[in-house]
Amino acid sequence: MTDARRELLRSTFGQDADRYDRARPGYPDQLVTDLARLAGLGPQSRVLEIGCGTGQATRPLARLGCRITAVELSPDMAAVAERNLRDFPNVTIEVSPFESWTPPTTPFDLVFAATAFHWIDPETRVGRAADVLRPGGALAVVHSEHVAGGTERFFADSQRCYERFDPDTPPGLRLRPAAEVVDEPGEFDRSGRFGPVRFRRYEWEKSYTTDGYLDLLMTYSGHRALPEPARDGLLACLANLIDGNHNGRISKRYLTWLALARRTV
């Protein structure tokens, strides 16, 4: 992905922050439990969250008593996060791109990014994360992927909608089973600044009504970046499939994984 394309797509998330907060599904509870254990988090642990969005992943860490600095690119997303986290005085939200954010002099125990790290400049993101960690501090990255499962017929049929309205759709695209999604430690390893990566994987499903699923799609950068006529046609095509073939409800299967490594250099 070019720098210009990445900047365009990541800017879409703040266009409808309330929808994002309402429609995005969040993260499995077990992930937060595992993160806290693997990173050794407790009250007063210093945490930097990159790309906090509306605070979905911030809240469970705040409940642990961690002192969290959350850096968010979008002022609108940050405003919703401030609202959602108003009961947690241990959370500070700063509006800035992580690439140009000025960190404090005191290092962090954990740098954490939930479904946001891939939007940061790939040339600098791991190095900048290491720079703000104490020796032995952890970098934890969470990513989610849509995998085979759930209402499989709908997702197979929806390919025709995407091929019709989104010219960037590869022909014949099909979802991968979770077992075929391989853990990739390469970015940590190439930096030379972290020890072995520990992975945890979580498979789960979420049910959506037609309106709920279209709401979700409108939080995805690729859908928002489509020209309006193509986007409207795509959403109408998908809605017809859900209403006509699945009684207005489908289920989507997710694979969410956590990658965590400790700074050595």
Secondary structure, DSSP 4 states (H G I P E B T S, - for coil): --HHHHHHHHGGGGGGHHHHHHH-----HHHHHHHHHHHT--TT-EEEEE--TTSTTHHHHHHTT-EEEEEES-HHHHHHHHHHTTT-TTEEEEES-GGG----SSPEEEEEEES-GGGS-TTTHHHHHHHTEEEEEEEEEEEEEE-S-SSHHHHHHHHHHHHHH-TTSPTT--PPPGGG-----HHHHHHTSB---EEEEEEEEEEEEHHHHHHHHTTSHHHHTS-HHHHHHHHHHHHHHHHHHSTTEEEEEEEEEEEEEEB--
